[in-house]
């Protein structure tokens, strides 16, 4: 991965160089615009308050144009990076990311699949996610990888403990509350919602135990959840400090 300083509007390439800072910001603007449009479209599909087809299609076309320019720019930069050697051009063209970008462009510009279909929306999200990954957010992702994978005993142990505790709590609440509140505690699966929001100390308050024993058990497991979350947080801070030292 290249660490050299690049032009602010550099598109990046298929050989691992960072994109320019201004181009990164453009990616974020396109991403936010796309997700806001999808969110607005799903809401409008329920209410039909606005005739938004023109705006939605306009944003989709802009995103397609952005993806096309991104593909052409990255392919051109990849070729230039290899001194315009024709063999290297074909190597760049056949790079797996280049093939994925080309396939995505063909899929997004076909008339056989509507813009609102799950296939097209998945293609948009994958392409945008890859663009974000290729931006300087990679440093954040690398940090997360280090935290999760460098010392798994310090991260996965508290997570596993939380998972076991959550399932145990759900099972106990099912046995205690299933007869008094079968809607929320009639099965272990239904009890899991209350268990998760209690163990993680979120506590939405939409579901509460109705028996005294259920309230006592809930309080006990909530305290255990606080300890597990605190342990996980402390371990993450410690591993993050080690990552900073290695930079």
Order of alpha helices (4+ residues) and beta strands (2+ residues): alpha-alpha-alpha-alpha-alpha-alpha-alpha-alpha-alpha-alpha
